[in-house]
Structures are given as structure tokens and as C-alpha cells.
């Protein structure tokens, strides 16, 4: 299995680790220490050796931060993880703080109002943007943020896992669509236009995209952990252990130089001319040693986000094959009696179906298969300890994806087990309305995710419902399933552009009872005027990539509008036409029922 079901450490195991950290801080001396859920590359997904937050607190979510003081510990998580954190941490030892309501600096000011406090942080694990904002907020107080040379958790974590030694591999032109020569030339032109000599790249997915390489350093994310510098000449220095890339040395030409990771800081310090650095992803330490830096966005982000025609073609093909696997599993679930299979059974069956595809490389994240109250945990990960039976009257939230050589998928469906209440059907229908309305949207081409994401929430707001996560995230091309800079989020200011792939995933969660989420992936396209309309402005629209039916048994037809029904019937007709020739006879019968017009 690509996914394990190990039982996370118990909350009772972590107070002793916190006390060990406090004892070590006394020797520095420090009055507290910040523990982010990040690595030196500031990625959302980290290697086992970088799970410091989980080791210290027990919280295993993909976003969060802890602050350990001598008298208190605060764990900051957003709305996605409130329920999960309550189940994983020792609430008697750790205060759970909503990062949406209370900022780290506000909490520190309240807790340390009358103290001269020195709060340590690892300058490799926090960005220049994070620290500069925090220092500005703390100015005028008696609290200082102090960078430390050695992370104290690494001193305490005696069985910390080793660094990955997985080799890199080439991402062929047939999938990449552009050579790395062309990509380097494109970034070089961006630098020259801005009168920049070089750019420092710290995001592994940017480097993987730029050089058409992939790796296995992070579970389910085909990246190689590395740093790079690209110059206005188009030349690149890649800082990575040679053993990881020696097997593909012929892929690199004289314009790509391989250097030891130990040389990275020295070469950053020696850079001449104006140097581009992304303050929101570069480690604080790199910003501190880089001379004549100009803060700006990683120059690879937008070119990577706007998929070329080959990448879009690959995404379409990958989603069709992924839909076959999904539909086989959904049909199989429906053929099982309630109380006969578990969440883990579903996860295993779905991986088995995806593995049948020769293009399949990995799952794109740990499959979320949550039934009953587990479905209300937004990023639930089933373990042997939490594994639940699929019981009659419950809903199952099934959120999963695949990493294929030609594309990355991410799809969520909510499935009824037996007959469910009208309350659940009503909530499901409103979630479906939000997903459909976003899918139908045409919008002016200069708008960002924050300008349009409300469309997916309005049907829920009409019933005084909502959800505490963004409506959608960017998705890579055989890269990270969560890719920036584009998002469908209240905070996203990046204008949407043709070729960007995003998720569309409204939901509803009732803690301790049930959850609902429906997710399709969409690609941005230029919109043509609808019949009998004149075009007065450049407009954009979506093409839906995901081809998996919604569960029509959960839809209260009277709540859907005429246009929403029309869209759903057309979508289901497309799913049936495109996918039915490739599924088994039993799945085909199930698909015919699920795609019948409503």
C-alpha cells in the first residue's frame, strides 16, 4: 500500500517531550520556541524527518504552528483542523487556538504582556515574510524573536528519520510540453525585463517544473528536495546531492550546473547584482544573507500554473482514466451491505483500481475516507484505531487523487450508505448547487479567486450554512496536488488565467455527526459568447476535467434551479458517454443509473 494506517501517537505521550524542550530552552536561554509545520522549502507536505510539530504535539495536519512557553503551549490551526486537533492533542497541556481569529503575535502579546521575553525560531523553517510581519507587530513590546543556530527539537528527537536518498528522474517532453531550455529562457526573459541578475529558487516544485525532473523525496509529491539559482543568462545552478541526479546527468546540459547543497549559502552570499527572492517562501536565513535582494514572487509560479496544451491534454486523459477507477469503486461500495466494509477497505480498493493504470505512479495524497462523524473532519486520515464501518444511514466522504505521468487528479464524492435523512440530502443539494454554479460561471478576465469564490457559497449561505476552508486550490501537472499561486479563496488576489487548473470543492460539516464535500477539477479557458449574446469584454470560463457522477440519490430536485438541473444532466450525459466504454459490466449498469436525467 502507498498509504499506511498506523495509529498516530497518543496525546498522553507528548507532555514529556514538551517538558524536555522547556528544559533545553532554559540552557540557551530562551523563554519560548516557535514550532511551525514546515521544512526548509516551506512546503505543505513534508518528509517524515520534518514532522517536528507532530512529534512534539501529536497534531498531524498539514498546516499549523505551536508556541512553547514556560507556562503554556499554544497550537494554532485554522478551521480545517479544529476538529482533528481536538482529537489528537492533549487539551490539558496544549491550548487550541483558532488561527483565523487569533494571530500568533496577539497571543504572545497577551501571554507575555509584562515580561522581557526571548522567543526562539528556526530561521530555516520560517520565511522572511512571516518574521518581518511578526516583528512589526511586536515592536513596542518587550518580546523579541531570536533566530537559533540549531533546532532544539532535532537535538531531542533521537530517532528522527533520515533524509530521503531517492533518485531523481526525467519528466519527458511528451508530458512536459516544453524543454527545460525553453523554460529557462522564459524565466531569463522575465528577469531581464525586471533588470534582475538572478533569482533564488527554494520551492522544489518550481525547480522540478523548470528542469523537467521529478523525484520521490516527499510522499505522494513527485519532487526532489533542492535549491537553485537561475541567472538572467538562463543558466542554472542546482544545489542537490549528486547521487540523486547522477543517473540523469545526460538530461542536463552545460547550462545546468550541479553543486553540493553545502555550497548554497556561500553562493547566495556571493551573488552580484539585483537578486529576486520570494519573501513568502524563502527561509528567513536566506533572506538575511542575500545582498541587494529584491522581494517578489517566485518567477516560476505563474508559468508553472498556466498549463501548456500538452499538459492540459495530459490532464484530460489522466482524469478520464482516474474516473474509471473511481466509478469501479463507487459501484463496488453500492454492492456491499451496510456494516460489511470499513473505511480502510474503501481506501485499499481504490488504490488497487488506480494501480491498474500503467501511467499511475502514486496517490496524490492520503485518501480521505470518512464515514459518520469522521466525515466531519475535513482532512481526516483513517488509522487502525479510527477505522469505522460504513453503517446504514451514514454518509461517506471519499476524497482522493492519483499521480499519473501525464497529470495529477483530486476528486471528492459523498456517498449515502442506505437511506439517509432529508436533512443530509438538503445540505448535500446545497453543496451540489454551489459546485454547479461555480462550474457554470463566466467572469471578466481580470478577476482573482477572491472575487468569484462567493458563487460556490451562496446556496449554503441561503440556508445559514457555510464551510471553513477555501473553495478551491491550484493543482500541478504530475506535481503537487496543492499548487499556487492561484486559489479560489477569500484571500487570493492572483488573477485567474487560461491554463490554470483549480479544484471546486464546497462542503458542509457538522462536528460529531457527518460531513459533505463535492469536488471537481476545472481548467480556466477563454469564454466564447453564449448564443444570442454580444461580447463586450474578455471573459473566462471553466472546462470540467473530473468525470465522476454526483450521487443523484442525495439530490432534492426541487432545490435545484432549471439551469442547475440542465448543467447536471449534461454533465452526467458526458460522463456516461466518455467513461462507460471503459468500465466493467457491473460498473456500467451502476453508471447508467447514476447518470439518468433528473
C-alpha positions as CSV (number, residue, x, y, z in Angstrom):
1,X,0.0,0.0,0.0
2,X,1.1,3.5,-0.8
3,X,-0.9,4.7,2.3
4,X,-0.4,3.3,5.8
5,X,-2.9,3.1,8.6
6,X,-0.5,3.5,11.5
7,X,-2.1,4.7,14.7
8,X,-0.8,8.3,15.4
9,X,0.9,8.8,18.8
10,X,-1.4,9.3,21.7
11,X,-1.9,12.7,23.4
12,X,-0.5,11.3,26.6
13,X,2.9,10.8,25.0
14,X,3.6,14.4,24.3
15,X,3.8,16.3,27.7
16,X,7.2,14.8,28.5
17,X,8.5,16.0,25.1
18,X,7.3,19.5,25.8
19,X,9.0,19.4,29.2
20,X,12.2,18.2,27.6
21,X,12.0,21.2,25.2
22,X,11.4,23.6,28.1
23,X,14.4,22.3,30.0
24,X,16.6,22.7,26.9
25,X,15.4,26.2,26.3
26,X,16.5,27.2,29.8
27,X,20.1,26.4,28.8
28,X,20.1,28.8,25.8
29,X,18.4,30.8,27.4
30,X,15.0,31.3,25.7
31,X,11.6,32.0,27.1
32,X,9.8,30.1,24.3
33,X,10.2,28.5,20.9
34,X,8.0,28.5,17.8
35,X,7.4,25.2,16.0
36,X,5.9,25.5,12.6
37,X,4.7,22.7,10.4
38,X,7.2,23.3,7.7
39,X,10.5,22.3,6.3
40,X,13.4,24.4,4.8
41,X,11.4,24.6,1.5
42,X,8.2,25.8,3.2
43,X,6.2,23.0,1.5
44,X,2.7,22.0,2.7
45,X,3.7,18.3,2.6
46,X,6.9,17.4,4.5
47,X,9.2,14.4,4.8
48,X,8.9,12.2,8.0
49,X,12.2,13.8,9.3
50,X,10.5,17.3,9.2
51,X,7.3,16.3,11.2
52,X,8.5,18.2,14.2
53,X,5.1,19.6,15.1
54,X,3.6,16.2,15.1
55,X,6.4,14.8,17.1
56,X,6.0,17.5,19.8
57,X,2.3,17.8,20.0
58,X,0.6,14.9,18.2
59,X,-1.1,17.1,15.7
60,X,-0.6,15.7,12.2
61,X,-2.5,18.2,10.0
62,X,-0.7,19.8,7.0
63,X,-0.9,23.4,8.4
64,X,-0.3,24.7,11.9
65,X,2.1,26.1,14.4
66,X,2.9,25.7,18.0
67,X,4.5,28.1,20.5
68,X,6.0,26.6,23.6
69,X,6.3,29.0,26.6
70,X,7.4,28.0,30.1
71,X,3.8,28.4,31.4
72,X,1.7,27.5,28.4
73,X,1.7,25.9,24.9
74,X,-0.5,27.2,22.1
75,X,-1.3,25.3,18.9
76,X,-2.6,27.5,16.1
77,X,-4.7,25.8,13.4
78,X,-7.3,27.1,11.0
79,X,-10.9,26.0,10.6
80,X,-10.0,22.9,8.6
81,X,-8.2,21.3,11.5
82,X,-10.1,22.4,14.7
83,X,-12.0,19.0,15.0
84,X,-8.9,17.0,14.1
85,X,-6.7,18.8,16.6
86,X,-9.1,18.2,19.4
87,X,-8.8,14.5,18.9
88,X,-5.0,14.4,18.6
89,X,-3.6,16.8,21.2
90,X,-3.6,16.8,25.0
91,X,-6.0,19.6,25.6
92,X,-5.0,19.8,29.3
93,X,-1.4,20.6,28.2
94,X,-2.0,22.5,25.0
95,X,-4.3,25.4,24.3
96,X,-6.0,25.0,20.9
97,X,-6.1,28.4,19.2
98,X,-8.0,29.3,16.0
99,X,-5.5,31.0,13.7
100,X,-8.4,32.6,11.8
101,X,-9.4,34.5,14.9
102,X,-6.2,35.0,16.9
103,X,-2.8,35.7,15.4
104,X,0.4,34.3,16.9
105,X,1.6,37.8,17.8
106,X,-1.6,38.8,19.5
107,X,-1.4,35.6,21.6
108,X,2.2,36.3,22.5
109,X,1.4,39.9,23.5
110,X,-1.4,38.7,25.8
111,X,0.7,35.9,27.4
112,X,3.9,37.9,27.7
113,X,2.4,41.3,28.4
114,X,4.7,42.2,31.4
115,X,7.8,40.1,30.6
116,X,11.1,40.6,28.8
117,X,10.8,37.6,26.6
118,X,13.1,36.0,24.1
119,X,11.2,33.7,21.7
120,X,13.3,31.5,19.5
121,X,12.6,30.3,16.0
122,X,14.5,28.2,13.4
123,X,15.4,30.7,10.6
124,X,15.3,27.9,8.1
125,X,11.7,26.9,8.9
126,X,10.1,30.3,8.8
127,X,10.0,32.8,6.0
128,X,11.2,36.4,5.8
129,X,7.6,37.5,5.3
130,X,6.4,35.7,8.5
131,X,9.2,37.0,10.7
132,X,9.1,40.6,9.4
133,X,5.3,40.8,10.0
134,X,5.6,39.4,13.4
135,X,8.5,41.7,14.4
136,X,6.5,44.7,13.2
137,X,3.5,43.6,15.3
138,X,5.7,43.0,18.3
139,X,7.6,46.3,18.0
140,X,7.0,48.4,21.1
141,X,6.6,45.3,23.3
142,X,9.2,43.6,25.4
143,X,9.1,40.4,23.3
144,X,11.9,39.6,20.9
145,X,12.1,37.0,18.2
146,X,15.5,35.3,18.2
147,X,16.9,33.1,15.4
148,X,18.6,29.9,16.7
149,X,21.5,28.1,15.1
150,X,20.3,24.6,15.9
151,X,16.8,23.5,16.1
152,X,16.3,22.2,19.7
153,X,13.7,19.6,18.6
154,X,16.3,18.0,16.4
155,X,18.5,17.6,19.5
156,X,15.7,15.9,21.4
157,X,14.3,13.7,18.6
158,X,16.8,10.8,18.9
159,X,15.1,8.5,16.4
160,X,14.4,11.3,13.8
161,X,14.0,9.6,10.3
162,X,16.8,10.1,7.8
163,X,16.9,12.3,4.7
164,X,15.5,10.7,1.6
165,X,18.0,9.2,-0.8
166,X,15.5,8.6,-3.6
167,X,17.0,9.3,-7.1
168,X,15.6,11.9,-9.5
169,X,14.1,11.0,-12.8
170,X,13.4,12.8,-16.1
171,X,9.9,14.2,-16.8
172,X,9.8,13.6,-20.6
173,X,8.9,16.2,-23.1
174,X,5.8,14.2,-24.2
175,X,4.3,15.1,-20.8
176,X,6.1,18.4,-20.0
177,X,5.2,20.1,-23.3
178,X,8.3,22.3,-23.1
179,X,12.1,21.6,-22.9
180,X,14.0,22.9,-19.9
181,X,16.0,25.0,-22.3
182,X,12.8,26.8,-23.3
183,X,11.6,27.2,-19.7
184,X,15.0,28.6,-18.6
185,X,14.9,31.0,-21.5
186,X,11.4,32.1,-20.5
187,X,12.4,32.8,-16.9
188,X,15.6,34.6,-18.0
189,X,13.5,37.0,-20.1
190,X,11.3,37.7,-17.0
191,X,14.5,38.5,-15.0
192,X,16.0,40.7,-17.8
193,X,12.7,42.6,-18.2
194,X,12.8,43.4,-14.5
195,X,16.5,44.3,-14.6
196,X,17.4,41.4,-12.3
197,X,20.6,39.5,-12.4
198,X,19.3,36.3,-10.8
199,X,16.5,34.6,-8.8
200,X,16.8,32.3,-5.9
201,X,14.5,29.3,-6.1
202,X,13.6,27.5,-2.8
203,X,10.4,25.7,-3.8
204,X,11.2,22.1,-5.1
205,X,8.1,22.0,-7.3
206,X,9.3,25.2,-9.1
207,X,12.7,23.6,-9.7
208,X,11.1,20.3,-10.8
209,X,9.0,22.2,-13.3
210,X,11.8,24.4,-14.5
211,X,14.3,21.5,-15.2
212,X,11.7,18.8,-16.2
213,X,12.7,16.5,-13.4
214,X,10.7,14.6,-10.8
215,X,11.6,12.7,-7.6
216,X,10.3,10.8,-4.6
217,X,11.5,12.8,-1.6
218,X,8.0,13.6,-0.2
219,X,5.2,11.0,0.0
220,X,2.8,11.5,-2.9
221,X,4.6,14.6,-4.2
222,X,7.0,13.8,-7.1
223,X,9.6,16.4,-6.2
224,X,13.3,16.4,-5.4
225,X,14.3,18.5,-2.4
226,X,16.8,21.0,-3.7
227,X,17.6,24.7,-4.1
228,X,18.6,26.5,-7.3
229,X,19.7,29.9,-8.6
230,X,18.7,30.9,-12.1
231,X,20.6,33.8,-13.8
232,X,19.4,36.3,-16.4
233,X,21.5,34.3,-19.0
234,X,19.2,31.3,-18.5
235,X,22.0,29.3,-16.7
236,X,21.0,27.4,-13.5
237,X,22.9,26.1,-10.5
238,X,21.1,23.2,-8.9
239,X,22.1,22.5,-5.3
240,X,21.5,18.9,-4.7
241,X,23.4,15.8,-3.7
242,X,25.0,14.5,-6.9
243,X,24.0,10.9,-6.1
244,X,20.3,11.9,-6.5
245,X,20.8,13.2,-10.1
246,X,23.8,11.3,-11.3
247,X,21.6,8.8,-13.0
248,X,20.1,11.5,-15.2
249,X,23.2,13.6,-15.8
250,X,22.7,13.4,-19.6
251,X,19.4,15.3,-19.1
252,X,21.3,18.4,-18.0
253,X,23.5,20.3,-20.5
254,X,26.3,22.8,-19.9
255,X,23.7,25.4,-18.8
256,X,22.8,23.5,-15.7
257,X,25.5,23.1,-13.1
258,X,25.2,20.7,-10.2
259,X,26.6,21.9,-6.8
260,X,26.6,20.5,-3.3
261,X,23.8,21.7,-1.0
262,X,26.5,22.9,1.4
263,X,27.5,25.4,-1.2
264,X,24.1,27.1,-1.4
265,X,24.6,29.7,1.3
266,X,28.1,30.6,0.1
267,X,26.9,31.2,-3.4
268,X,23.9,33.2,-2.2
269,X,26.2,35.4,-0.3
270,X,28.5,35.9,-3.3
271,X,25.7,36.9,-5.7
272,X,26.3,40.2,-7.5
273,X,23.6,42.5,-8.9
274,X,19.9,42.6,-8.0
275,X,18.6,39.2,-6.9
276,X,14.9,38.2,-6.9
277,X,13.7,36.5,-3.7
278,X,10.2,35.4,-2.7
279,X,9.8,36.5,0.9
280,X,6.7,34.3,1.3
281,X,8.6,31.1,0.5
282,X,12.3,31.7,1.1
283,X,13.7,30.8,4.5
284,X,14.5,33.8,6.8
285,X,18.1,32.7,6.8
286,X,18.5,33.0,3.1
287,X,16.9,36.5,3.1
288,X,19.3,37.5,5.9
289,X,22.4,36.6,3.9
290,X,21.4,37.7,0.4
291,X,22.8,41.1,-0.6
292,X,20.9,43.5,-2.8
293,X,17.8,41.4,-2.8
294,X,14.5,42.5,-4.4
295,X,11.4,40.8,-2.9
296,X,9.0,39.5,-5.5
297,X,7.1,36.4,-6.5
298,X,9.0,33.2,-7.4
299,X,9.3,33.7,-11.2
300,X,8.4,30.1,-12.0
301,X,5.0,30.2,-10.2
302,X,2.8,31.7,-12.9
303,X,4.4,29.9,-15.9
304,X,4.1,26.7,-14.0
305,X,0.4,27.4,-13.1
306,X,-0.6,28.2,-16.7
307,X,-0.5,24.7,-18.2
308,X,0.5,24.4,-21.8
309,X,-1.6,22.5,-24.4
310,X,0.3,19.2,-23.8
311,X,-0.1,19.4,-20.1
312,X,-3.9,20.2,-20.5
313,X,-4.2,17.3,-22.9
314,X,-2.5,15.1,-20.3
315,X,-4.8,16.3,-17.5
316,X,-7.8,15.4,-19.6
317,X,-6.5,11.9,-20.3
318,X,-5.5,11.3,-16.7
319,X,-8.9,12.4,-15.4
320,X,-10.7,10.0,-17.8
321,X,-8.6,7.0,-16.6
322,X,-8.9,8.1,-13.0
323,X,-12.7,8.3,-13.4
324,X,-12.7,4.6,-14.4
325,X,-11.1,3.7,-11.1
326,X,-13.4,5.9,-9.1
327,X,-16.6,4.6,-10.8
328,X,-15.5,1.0,-10.3
329,X,-15.1,1.7,-6.6
330,X,-18.3,3.6,-6.2
331,X,-20.2,0.8,-7.9
332,X,-18.5,-1.7,-5.6
333,X,-19.4,0.2,-2.5
334,X,-23.0,0.2,-3.6
335,X,-23.0,-3.6,-3.9
336,X,-21.8,-4.1,-0.3
337,X,-24.3,-4.5,2.5
338,X,-24.2,-1.8,5.2
339,X,-21.9,-2.7,8.1
340,X,-19.9,-5.1,5.9
341,X,-16.9,-2.9,4.9
342,X,-14.8,-0.3,6.5
343,X,-13.1,3.0,5.6
344,X,-9.8,1.1,5.2
345,X,-11.4,-1.4,2.8
346,X,-12.5,1.5,0.6
347,X,-9.0,3.1,0.6
348,X,-7.4,-0.2,-0.3
349,X,-9.9,-1.0,-3.1
350,X,-9.5,2.5,-4.6
351,X,-5.7,2.2,-4.6
352,X,-6.0,-1.3,-6.3
353,X,-8.2,0.2,-9.0
354,X,-5.8,3.1,-9.7
355,X,-2.8,0.7,-9.8
356,X,-4.3,-1.0,-12.9
357,X,-3.4,2.1,-15.0
358,X,0.2,1.8,-16.4
359,X,0.6,5.6,-16.1
360,X,-0.1,5.5,-12.4
361,X,2.8,6.5,-10.2
362,X,1.3,7.2,-6.8
363,X,-1.7,8.6,-5.0
364,X,-1.6,12.4,-4.8
365,X,-2.3,12.5,-1.1
366,X,-3.5,10.1,1.6
367,X,-7.1,9.1,0.7
368,X,-9.7,10.7,2.9
369,X,-12.4,8.1,3.5
370,X,-14.5,9.3,6.4
371,X,-17.9,8.0,7.4
372,X,-20.3,9.3,10.0
373,X,-18.6,11.7,12.4
374,X,-15.2,11.0,10.7
375,X,-16.6,12.7,7.6
376,X,-16.8,16.0,9.6
377,X,-13.0,16.0,9.9
378,X,-12.0,17.9,6.8
379,X,-8.6,16.3,6.3
380,X,-9.4,13.0,8.1
381,X,-6.8,10.2,7.8
382,X,-8.1,6.8,8.7
383,X,-6.0,4.6,11.0
384,X,-6.4,1.2,12.5
385,X,-7.6,3.0,15.6
386,X,-10.3,5.1,13.9
387,X,-11.3,2.7,11.1
388,X,-15.2,2.8,11.0
389,X,-17.8,0.5,9.4
390,X,-19.9,2.0,6.7
391,X,-23.2,1.9,8.5
392,X,-26.7,2.4,7.2
393,X,-28.0,6.0,7.3
394,X,-24.4,7.4,7.3
395,X,-22.6,9.4,4.6
396,X,-19.1,8.6,3.3
397,X,-16.8,11.4,2.3
398,X,-14.3,10.0,-0.2
399,X,-11.6,12.5,-1.2
400,X,-8.7,11.0,-3.2
401,X,-6.4,11.5,-6.2
402,X,-3.7,10.0,-8.3
403,X,-0.3,11.0,-9.6
404,X,-0.1,9.9,-13.2
405,X,2.8,10.7,-15.5
406,X,0.5,12.9,-17.6
407,X,-1.4,14.6,-14.8
408,X,-2.5,14.9,-11.2
409,X,-6.1,14.3,-10.1
410,X,-8.1,15.2,-7.0
411,X,-11.8,14.2,-6.7
412,X,-14.3,14.1,-3.9
413,X,-17.7,12.4,-3.8
414,X,-20.1,12.0,-0.9
415,X,-22.0,8.7,-0.9
416,X,-25.1,7.6,1.1
417,X,-24.9,4.2,2.9
418,X,-28.5,3.0,2.7
419,X,-31.3,5.6,3.2
420,X,-30.3,8.9,4.8
421,X,-32.3,11.8,6.3
422,X,-33.8,14.6,4.4
423,X,-31.6,17.0,6.4
424,X,-28.5,15.4,4.9
425,X,-30.0,15.4,1.5
426,X,-30.8,19.1,1.8
427,X,-27.3,20.0,2.8
428,X,-25.9,17.8,0.1
429,X,-28.1,19.5,-2.6
430,X,-26.9,23.0,-1.5
431,X,-23.3,21.8,-1.7
432,X,-24.0,20.5,-5.2
433,X,-25.6,23.8,-6.1
434,X,-22.5,25.7,-5.1
435,X,-20.3,23.3,-7.1
436,X,-22.6,23.6,-10.2
437,X,-22.9,27.3,-10.0
438,X,-19.1,27.8,-9.9
439,X,-18.8,25.3,-12.8
440,X,-21.2,27.4,-14.9
441,X,-19.6,30.7,-14.2
442,X,-18.3,33.2,-16.8
443,X,-16.3,36.1,-15.4
444,X,-14.2,39.0,-16.5
445,X,-10.6,38.0,-17.2
446,X,-9.0,40.4,-14.7
447,X,-10.7,38.8,-11.6
448,X,-9.0,36.8,-8.9
449,X,-10.2,33.8,-6.8
450,X,-11.3,36.1,-4.0
451,X,-13.6,37.9,-6.5
452,X,-15.6,34.9,-7.5
453,X,-15.4,32.2,-4.8
454,X,-18.6,33.5,-3.2
455,X,-20.5,31.9,-6.0
456,X,-19.8,28.5,-4.5
457,X,-21.1,29.6,-1.1
458,X,-24.3,31.4,-1.8
459,X,-26.6,28.3,-1.9
460,X,-25.2,27.4,1.6
461,X,-25.5,30.9,2.9
462,X,-29.1,31.0,1.8
463,X,-29.7,28.2,4.4
464,X,-27.4,29.8,7.0
465,X,-24.7,27.2,6.3
466,X,-21.0,27.6,5.4
467,X,-17.6,25.8,5.5
468,X,-14.3,26.8,6.9
469,X,-11.9,26.1,4.0
470,X,-11.3,27.7,0.7
471,X,-13.5,26.8,-2.2
472,X,-10.5,25.6,-4.3
473,X,-6.8,25.3,-4.7
474,X,-4.4,25.1,-7.7
475,X,-3.3,21.7,-8.9
476,X,0.0,20.8,-10.6
477,X,0.9,18.7,-13.6
478,X,2.3,15.5,-12.1
479,X,3.4,17.7,-9.3
480,X,1.8,19.0,-6.1
481,X,-1.9,18.4,-5.7
482,X,-1.9,21.8,-3.9
483,X,-0.2,24.3,-6.2
484,X,0.0,28.1,-6.0
485,X,-0.3,30.9,-6.6
486,X,-3.9,30.6,-7.8
487,X,-6.7,29.7,-5.4
488,X,-10.5,30.1,-5.0
489,X,-10.2,31.8,-1.7
490,X,-11.2,34.9,0.1
491,X,-7.5,35.9,0.4
492,X,-6.4,35.1,-3.1
493,X,-5.5,38.2,-5.2
494,X,-3.9,36.4,-8.1
495,X,-5.9,36.9,-11.4
496,X,-7.1,33.7,-12.9
497,X,-5.6,32.9,-16.3
498,X,-6.2,30.4,-19.1
499,X,-4.5,27.1,-18.4
500,X,-4.7,27.2,-14.6
501,X,-6.2,24.1,-13.0
502,X,-8.1,24.6,-9.8
503,X,-10.4,22.5,-7.6
504,X,-14.0,23.4,-7.0
505,X,-15.0,21.9,-3.7
506,X,-17.7,23.3,-1.5
507,X,-18.7,21.4,1.6
508,X,-20.6,21.3,4.8
509,X,-19.5,19.7,8.1
510,X,-21.4,19.1,11.3
511,X,-18.9,18.2,14.0
512,X,-19.5,14.8,15.6
513,X,-22.2,13.9,13.1
514,X,-21.4,14.0,9.4
515,X,-19.6,15.7,6.6
516,X,-20.3,16.5,2.9
517,X,-17.9,17.6,0.2
518,X,-18.1,17.5,-3.6
519,X,-15.0,18.3,-5.7
520,X,-14.2,18.5,-9.4
521,X,-11.1,19.9,-11.0
522,X,-11.5,22.6,-13.6
523,X,-9.2,24.3,-16.1
524,X,-9.6,28.0,-16.9
525,X,-10.4,28.7,-20.6
526,X,-11.3,31.8,-22.6
527,X,-15.1,32.1,-22.8
528,X,-17.0,32.4,-26.1
529,X,-20.2,34.4,-26.0
530,X,-23.3,32.3,-25.3
531,X,-25.9,32.1,-28.0
532,X,-27.7,35.4,-28.7
533,X,-25.1,37.3,-26.7
534,X,-22.6,40.0,-27.8
535,X,-19.1,40.0,-26.4
536,X,-18.3,43.4,-24.8
537,X,-15.5,42.2,-22.6
538,X,-12.9,39.5,-22.5
539,X,-14.3,36.7,-20.3
540,X,-13.1,33.4,-18.8
541,X,-14.9,30.2,-18.0
542,X,-14.2,26.6,-16.8
543,X,-13.8,23.3,-18.5
544,X,-14.6,20.5,-16.1
545,X,-11.9,17.8,-16.0
546,X,-13.4,15.4,-13.5
547,X,-15.8,12.8,-14.9
548,X,-17.4,11.1,-12.0
549,X,-21.2,11.3,-11.4
550,X,-22.7,13.0,-8.4
551,X,-24.9,10.8,-6.3
552,X,-28.4,11.6,-7.5
553,X,-30.0,9.7,-4.6
554,X,-28.9,12.6,-2.4
555,X,-30.3,15.4,-4.6
556,X,-33.6,17.1,-3.7
557,X,-34.6,18.1,-7.2
558,X,-36.9,20.9,-6.0
559,X,-34.0,22.8,-4.5
560,X,-32.1,22.9,-7.9
561,X,-32.9,25.6,-10.4
562,X,-33.7,24.9,-14.0
563,X,-30.2,25.8,-15.2
564,X,-28.6,23.8,-12.5
565,X,-30.6,20.7,-13.5
566,X,-29.7,21.3,-17.1
567,X,-26.0,21.5,-16.2
568,X,-26.1,18.4,-14.1
569,X,-27.9,16.4,-16.8
570,X,-25.5,17.5,-19.4
571,X,-22.5,16.7,-17.1
572,X,-23.9,13.2,-16.4
573,X,-24.5,12.6,-20.1
574,X,-20.9,13.5,-20.8
575,X,-19.6,11.2,-18.0
576,X,-21.7,8.3,-19.3
577,X,-20.5,8.8,-22.9
578,X,-16.9,9.2,-22.1
579,X,-16.4,6.6,-19.3
580,X,-19.0,3.8,-19.9
581,X,-16.9,2.1,-22.7
582,X,-14.0,1.5,-20.2
583,X,-15.7,0.1,-17.1
584,X,-16.8,-3.4,-16.1
585,X,-20.3,-4.6,-16.9
586,X,-21.5,-4.2,-13.3
587,X,-20.0,-0.7,-13.0
588,X,-21.6,0.2,-16.4
589,X,-25.0,-0.7,-15.0
590,X,-24.3,1.4,-11.9
591,X,-23.2,4.3,-14.1
592,X,-26.3,4.2,-16.2
593,X,-28.5,4.5,-13.1
594,X,-26.4,7.3,-11.6
595,X,-26.3,9.4,-14.8
596,X,-30.0,9.1,-15.6
597,X,-31.6,12.6,-16.1
598,X,-33.2,14.2,-13.1
